[in-house]
Amino acid sequence: MAISAADRIRKTSVASIHVHYVAKAERKGRTRAEVDEVIRWLTGYSQDQLEALLADGTTFEAFFAEAPTMNPNRFLITGMICGYRVEEIEDPFMREIRHLDKLVDEVSKGKAMEKVLRQP
């Protein structure tokens, strides 16, 4: 039986992808602090909690399932990421992954943090 992309991502550690998020942002002149800020905004984790999850090798499945408070404004995240329209993704888990991808992408593209974080 083939393993789906969603199943693979569920079992992937956040830390293994976080390094790529940070590298992408840094290549574009942004910082790890900005990447971590969007992660905290999305999930409600504190920086200390995020650091612990990264150190522990927490999977994306656990990361999202145990998030303190998913930001209700995350549904304002729209547009294309990885060939998918974020707001049309039906699988709730994959939509959260793409929310995170889109936030990191916006940071990397130099978008102002107030806009990335959907501030009025």
C-alpha positions as CSV (number, residue, x, y, z in Angstrom):
1,M,0.0,0.0,0.0
2,A,1.4,3.4,-1.0
3,I,1.8,6.1,1.6
4,S,0.1,9.3,0.7
5,A,1.9,12.7,0.8
6,A,-0.3,13.8,3.7
7,D,0.6,10.7,5.7
8,R,4.3,11.3,5.0
9,I,4.0,14.9,6.1
10,R,2.1,13.9,9.3
11,K,5.1,11.8,10.4
12,T,7.7,14.3,9.4
13,S,9.4,16.2,12.2
14,V,8.7,19.9,12.3
15,A,12.5,20.5,13.0
16,S,13.4,18.8,9.7
17,I,11.3,21.3,7.7
18,H,11.9,24.3,10.0
19,V,15.5,24.5,8.9
20,H,14.3,24.8,5.3
21,Y,11.8,27.5,6.2
22,V,14.6,29.5,8.0
23,A,17.1,28.9,5.1
24,K,14.5,30.2,2.6
25,A,13.8,33.3,4.6
26,E,17.5,34.0,5.2
27,R,18.3,33.7,1.5
28,K,15.8,36.6,1.0
29,G,17.2,38.7,3.8
30,R,14.7,37.8,6.5
31,T,15.4,36.1,9.8
32,R,14.7,33.0,11.8
33,A,12.9,35.2,14.4
34,E,10.4,36.3,11.7
35,V,9.8,32.6,10.7
36,D,9.3,31.7,14.4
37,E,7.0,34.7,14.8
38,V,4.6,33.5,12.1
39,I,4.7,30.0,13.5
40,R,3.8,31.3,16.9
41,W,1.0,33.5,15.4
42,L,-0.5,30.5,13.6
43,T,-0.3,28.0,16.5
44,G,-0.2,29.9,19.8
45,Y,3.0,28.2,20.9
46,S,5.4,30.4,22.9
47,Q,9.0,30.6,21.7
48,D,10.1,28.3,24.5
49,Q,7.5,25.7,23.6
50,L,8.5,26.0,19.9
51,E,12.1,25.4,20.8
52,A,11.2,22.4,22.9
53,L,9.1,20.9,20.1
54,L,11.9,21.4,17.6
55,A,14.4,19.8,19.9
56,D,12.1,16.8,20.6
57,G,11.6,16.0,17.0
58,T,7.8,16.5,17.3
59,T,5.9,15.5,14.2
60,F,3.6,17.8,12.2
61,E,0.7,15.7,13.2
62,A,1.4,16.2,17.0
63,F,2.5,19.8,16.4
64,F,-0.9,20.9,15.0
65,A,-3.0,18.5,17.2
66,E,-1.4,19.9,20.4
67,A,-1.2,23.6,19.3
68,P,-2.4,25.8,22.2
69,T,-4.6,28.1,20.0
70,M,-4.8,28.0,16.3
71,N,-5.2,31.6,15.2
72,P,-8.8,32.2,14.0
73,N,-7.4,34.7,11.4
74,R,-5.6,31.9,9.6
75,F,-8.6,31.6,7.4
76,L,-7.8,35.0,6.0
77,I,-4.7,33.3,4.4
78,T,-5.6,32.9,0.7
79,G,-3.8,32.4,-2.6
80,M,-1.7,29.8,-4.2
81,I,1.0,27.8,-2.6
82,C,2.7,24.7,-4.0
83,G,0.2,24.7,-6.8
84,Y,-2.9,24.6,-4.5
85,R,-5.3,27.4,-3.7
86,V,-5.1,27.4,0.2
87,E,-8.7,28.2,0.8
88,E,-9.9,25.3,-1.3
89,I,-7.9,22.6,0.4
90,E,-10.5,20.2,2.0
91,D,-8.2,18.1,4.3
92,P,-8.0,20.2,7.5
93,F,-4.5,18.9,8.3
94,M,-3.1,19.7,4.8
95,R,-4.8,23.2,4.9
96,E,-2.9,23.9,8.2
97,I,0.4,22.8,6.5
98,R,-0.3,25.1,3.6
99,H,-1.2,28.0,5.9
100,L,2.2,27.6,7.4
101,D,3.9,27.3,4.0
102,K,2.1,30.4,2.8
103,L,3.1,32.4,5.8
104,V,6.8,31.5,5.4
105,D,6.5,32.2,1.7
106,E,5.1,35.7,2.4
107,V,7.9,36.4,4.9
108,S,10.5,35.3,2.4
109,K,9.0,37.5,-0.3
110,G,9.5,40.5,1.9
111,K,5.9,41.2,2.8
112,A,5.4,43.4,5.8
113,M,4.8,41.4,9.0
114,E,1.6,43.3,9.7
115,K,0.2,42.0,6.4
116,V,1.6,38.5,6.9
117,L,0.0,38.3,10.3
118,R,-3.3,39.6,9.0
119,Q,-3.3,42.7,11.2
120,P,-5.8,45.4,10.5
